[in-house]
Amino acid sequence: MKPQQETEAPRYNLFGAEFKANPHPTYATMRAQQPICRRTSSDGQSTIWFVTRYDDVAAMLRDHKRFVKNFRSTRTPAELAQLPPEPELLRLISNH
């Protein structure tokens, strides 16, 4: 589980309409070329890590020393107010 630096990474359009309509080809390419990918959010305000392989995701979920179980505990009240309710957030994540 070793990410490439963002400057070395191939560029993926992860926020465009084509990706939103069908993300699967892009994810397949990412799994093959860069399974752990760091990007800046579309608003430029935060960093997003895309982890595209099952084994890497499973390893992260088991590693409670380096990864938080509840990301909401790491957010400020103002940031939390901008997030959708958890079931909606999980639905958005699982649909892509």
N, C-alpha and C positions, 0 to 999 in steps of 0.2 A: 504494500500500500504506500507507494511513493509518488506523490504528484510531481508533474513537470512544472516549471516556472511558467507563469502566464505569458511572458515574453517569448518563450520557446514554443508555446502551444499553437497548434493549428487554430484558426479562427472559425468559430461556429456561430451562426446567427441563431441564438437561443431565445430571442425575444420577438422574432418576426412572425408574420402570419403563416408562412409556409411551415415553420417549425410547429406552431400551435395546431395547425390543421393535421399534421402527420409527423410527430417527433421521432418515430421509430427508425427511419434511415439514419438520422443524425446520431441517435443513441448508439446504433450499431457501429457507426464509424468511430464514435468516441470510445466505445468499449475496445475496439481494435487498436486505435492509435493513442488514446489518452484516457484511460479508464477513470482517473481522478483529475478533475479539471477545475481550476479556479477562475472565476469570472467576476466582473463588476456588475452589479444589478443594473437594470435598464435605466433607473433614475440616477445612477452614479453614486448612490448614498452608502452602499454596503457591498461586502464581498459574499459571493455565493460559491459553495463547493458542490460540484456535480460528481456524484459517486455512482458509476454506471454498472459495475459488476456485482453480482449477487454475493460472492465470497467477501468482497471488500465491505459491502454494507453489513453483512452478518458479523464480520470482525469488529466493525465500529460499534454495533449494537451491544456486543459483549464487553467492550473496553470502556468500563465506567470511570477509569482514571483519566482518560484523555477526552472523552466525549460525554456531554451532559445528556441525561435521560429526558429532562423537561427543559427545552430551550427557552420556554417562557420565564424560567427562573433567572435567566441571564439578561432579560430585557428591562428597560426602564418602564415606569407606568405609561409614559407618553407613547413609547414604541408599542406597548401591549394594546393600547387603545386603538391603534391603527390596524391591528391584525384581525382577520375574521375569526369568528368563534371556532374552537378547535375542530368540531366535526366538519365544518366547511373547509378549513385549512387542510385537513387530512384528505378530504375528497378532491380538492384541487391538486394536491401532491400525487395522489394515487391515479388520477386520470392522465398524468403525463409520466 
